[in-house]
Amino acid sequence: MVYLAEFVGTAILILLGGGVVAGVVLAKSKAENAGWIVITFGWGMAVAMAVYVVGTTSGAHINPAVTISLASIGEFDWALVPGYIAAQVAGAFTGAVLVYLAYFAHWKHTDDADAKLAVFSTAPAVRNPVANVATEVIGTAMLVLGILGINANSEYVSNGDVDLSSLFATGLAPLLVGLLVLGIGLSLGGPTGYAINPARDLGPRIAHALLPIPGKGSSDWGYAWIPVVAPIVGGVIGAWIWRLTGFGA
């Protein structure tokens, strides 16, 4: 059941996240040219909705970097990691296919091959591998550090005699994670498009390569390793910052 939840959660993430990009960049969409604020807000809400749907079942990692990071500090069972990652990548692929179908009539009207790829995967604004890796490492470290902080505050938050922990755990925590992703996108998303999630980039990039998209260009496999490797490194760093500083103690 936990693997199914990760599959469904990641599919929701990409359906809504990739969907907002499609709405903004594909020709003849009613949201065409709506801009970066719309994209970052859409991704934030995509994360929140995915966590709301599957969070109580699997923890809604929906991101291999989160799964590996939690396992690295002893907060998740390493035995479950391969299954979680497989489900996340498969879910991301499925979500990307759903975006393709939802915008089926728009691909042939869009001439820009790079815009079509952007619906599925990230690309750097300035192609510099060292800088691109650094951006993704920093962004994902902030993601994992923020998630651990939100989780710690969800377990016990009080205001005088009023215990707010149940409110955070059942109502606000997923929304706060979505706002965290919104903040990362607004502040750190400009250089690389903030993959901060290997499955989010790899699954849809495979879909782009396989789907019969009219006028599509390269899937840019030369860059594809960066949004896979760098988020894992950054996530582990973020998790260990949390562990070594004792913020959650």
QUIURTA-V944646 format. One record per residue. N is the residue number from 1. RES is the residue in one letter. SS is DSSP state (alpha for helix, beta for strand, coil for the rest). NEAR is the number of other ideal C-beta (glycine too) atoms within 12 Angstrom. D_FIRST is the distance of its C-alpha to the first C-alpha in Angstrom with 2 decimals. Layout:
N/RES/SS/NEAR/D_FIRST
N/RES/SS/NEAR/D_FIRST
This chain:
1/M/coil/14/0.00
2/V/alpha/28/3.81
3/Y/alpha/26/5.42
4/L/alpha/22/5.08
5/A/alpha/30/6.16
6/E/alpha/43/8.71
7/F/alpha/36/9.80
8/V/alpha/33/10.49
9/G/alpha/48/12.00
10/T/alpha/52/14.19
11/A/alpha/39/15.22
12/I/alpha/36/16.38
13/L/alpha/52/18.17
14/I/alpha/52/20.08
15/L/alpha/40/20.76
16/L/alpha/37/22.50
17/G/alpha/54/23.82
18/G/alpha/47/25.11
19/G/alpha/37/26.19
20/V/alpha/37/28.50
21/V/alpha/45/30.05
22/A/alpha/44/30.67
23/G/alpha/31/32.27
24/V/alpha/31/34.58
25/V/alpha/38/35.66
26/L/coil/38/35.80
27/A/coil/24/39.10
28/K/coil/18/39.71
29/S/coil/26/36.62
30/K/coil/14/37.57
31/A/coil/23/36.12
32/E/coil/21/38.05
33/N/coil/17/39.53
34/A/coil/20/37.89
35/G/coil/17/37.58
36/W/alpha/24/35.70
37/I/alpha/18/35.17
38/V/alpha/27/33.27
39/I/alpha/35/31.08
40/T/alpha/32/30.27
41/F/alpha/29/29.67
42/G/alpha/34/27.37
43/W/alpha/43/25.25
44/G/alpha/34/25.18
45/M/alpha/29/23.99
46/A/alpha/40/21.37
47/V/alpha/49/19.87
48/A/alpha/34/20.25
49/M/alpha/33/18.59
50/A/alpha/45/15.52
51/V/alpha/45/15.28
52/Y/alpha/29/15.99
53/V/alpha/28/13.24
54/V/alpha/33/10.19
55/G/alpha/34/12.07
56/T/alpha/17/11.26
57/T/alpha/22/7.48
58/S/alpha/32/7.88
59/G/coil/30/11.66
60/A/coil/39/12.12
61/H/coil/47/13.91
62/I/coil/54/14.12
63/N/coil/51/16.92
64/P/alpha/44/17.47
65/A/alpha/45/20.54
66/V/alpha/52/18.75
67/T/alpha/45/16.28
68/I/alpha/37/19.32
69/S/alpha/40/21.53
70/L/alpha/33/19.50
71/A/alpha/27/19.23
72/S/alpha/26/22.98
73/I/coil/27/23.93
74/G/coil/13/21.81
75/E/coil/26/19.36
76/F/coil/27/16.28
77/D/coil/15/15.63
78/W/alpha/17/17.16
79/A/alpha/11/15.22
80/L/alpha/25/12.02
81/V/alpha/27/14.29
82/P/alpha/18/14.70
83/G/alpha/25/11.10
84/Y/alpha/40/10.85
85/I/alpha/34/14.24
86/A/alpha/24/13.72
87/A/alpha/36/10.90
88/Q/alpha/50/13.29
89/V/alpha/36/16.29
90/A/alpha/30/14.96
91/G/alpha/43/13.94
92/A/alpha/48/17.39
93/F/alpha/36/19.09
94/T/alpha/31/17.68
95/G/alpha/42/18.71
96/A/alpha/45/22.09
97/V/alpha/30/22.60
98/L/alpha/31/22.06
99/V/alpha/43/24.66
100/Y/alpha/32/26.94
101/L/alpha/21/26.79
102/A/alpha/24/27.26
103/Y/coil/37/30.38
104/F/coil/19/31.45
105/A/coil/16/35.02
106/H/coil/31/35.64
107/W/alpha/32/35.28
108/K/alpha/17/38.61
109/H/alpha/19/40.40
110/T/coil/30/39.38
111/D/coil/18/41.74
112/D/coil/19/40.30
113/A/alpha/22/38.07
114/D/alpha/24/37.07
115/A/alpha/30/35.89
116/K/alpha/39/33.67
117/L/alpha/37/32.14
118/A/alpha/37/31.68
119/V/alpha/45/29.25
120/F/alpha/50/26.92
121/S/coil/44/27.74
122/T/coil/45/30.00
123/A/coil/35/33.58
124/P/coil/31/36.14
125/A/coil/18/39.02
126/V/coil/14/41.22
127/R/coil/17/40.22
128/N/coil/15/40.75
129/P/alpha/20/38.18
130/V/alpha/15/39.08
131/A/alpha/19/39.01
132/N/alpha/32/35.84
133/V/alpha/28/34.01
134/A/alpha/22/35.45
135/T/alpha/35/34.27
136/E/alpha/44/30.65
137/V/alpha/33/30.77
138/I/alpha/30/32.31
139/G/alpha/43/29.98
140/T/alpha/47/26.77
141/A/alpha/33/28.33
142/M/alpha/33/29.01
143/L/alpha/48/25.48
144/V/alpha/47/23.94
145/L/alpha/34/26.87
146/G/alpha/36/26.47
147/I/alpha/44/22.76
148/L/alpha/35/23.56
149/G/alpha/26/26.51
150/I/alpha/33/24.72
151/N/alpha/34/22.12
152/A/alpha/25/25.07
153/N/alpha/24/26.89
154/S/alpha/28/23.99
155/E/alpha/18/23.98
156/Y/coil/16/27.68
157/V/coil/22/29.99
158/S/beta/14/33.11
159/N/beta/12/36.21
160/G/coil/7/38.90
161/D/coil/6/37.85
162/V/beta/10/34.96
163/D/beta/15/31.51
164/L/coil/20/29.49
165/S/alpha/20/26.34
166/S/alpha/16/24.41
167/L/alpha/19/25.61
168/F/alpha/25/24.39
169/A/alpha/23/20.99
170/T/alpha/16/20.31
171/G/alpha/17/22.60
172/L/alpha/23/24.19
173/A/alpha/35/22.01
174/P/alpha/36/20.03
175/L/alpha/25/23.42
176/L/alpha/30/25.08
177/V/alpha/42/22.75
178/G/alpha/36/23.66
179/L/alpha/25/27.29
180/L/alpha/37/27.03
181/V/alpha/47/26.02
182/L/alpha/32/28.84
183/G/alpha/25/31.24
184/I/alpha/39/30.35
185/G/alpha/38/30.87
186/L/alpha/22/34.17
187/S/alpha/20/35.49
188/L/alpha/29/34.24
189/G/coil/32/32.99
190/G/coil/21/36.43
191/P/coil/31/36.96
192/T/coil/37/33.82
193/G/coil/40/31.73
194/Y/coil/45/29.34
195/A/coil/52/26.45
196/I/coil/50/25.20
197/N/coil/53/21.95
198/P/alpha/41/22.00
199/A/alpha/47/19.16
200/R/alpha/51/20.90
201/D/alpha/50/24.03
202/L/alpha/41/23.17
203/G/alpha/46/20.75
204/P/alpha/49/23.18
205/R/alpha/39/26.17
206/I/alpha/26/25.01
207/A/alpha/38/24.67
208/H/alpha/40/28.18
209/A/alpha/24/29.51
210/L/alpha/17/28.24
211/L/coil/26/28.73
212/P/coil/15/32.21
213/I/coil/32/33.14
214/P/coil/20/36.89
215/G/coil/19/38.91
216/K/coil/29/36.18
217/G/coil/20/37.40
218/S/coil/19/36.04
219/S/coil/30/32.45
220/D/coil/27/34.12
221/W/coil/19/32.46
222/G/coil/14/35.15
223/Y/coil/29/33.63
224/A/coil/29/29.95
225/W/coil/22/29.77
226/I/alpha/40/30.67
227/P/alpha/45/27.66
228/V/alpha/37/25.44
229/V/alpha/26/27.44
230/A/alpha/38/29.02
231/P/alpha/44/25.95
232/I/alpha/39/24.53
233/V/alpha/32/27.98
234/G/alpha/41/28.29
235/G/alpha/44/24.96
236/V/alpha/31/25.85
237/I/alpha/30/29.29
238/G/alpha/40/28.02
239/A/alpha/38/25.80
240/W/alpha/25/28.77
241/I/alpha/26/31.15
242/W/alpha/32/29.06
243/R/alpha/23/28.98
244/L/alpha/16/32.66
245/T/alpha/16/34.10
246/G/coil/12/32.42
247/F/coil/19/31.81
248/G/coil/22/28.81
249/A/coil/9/30.71
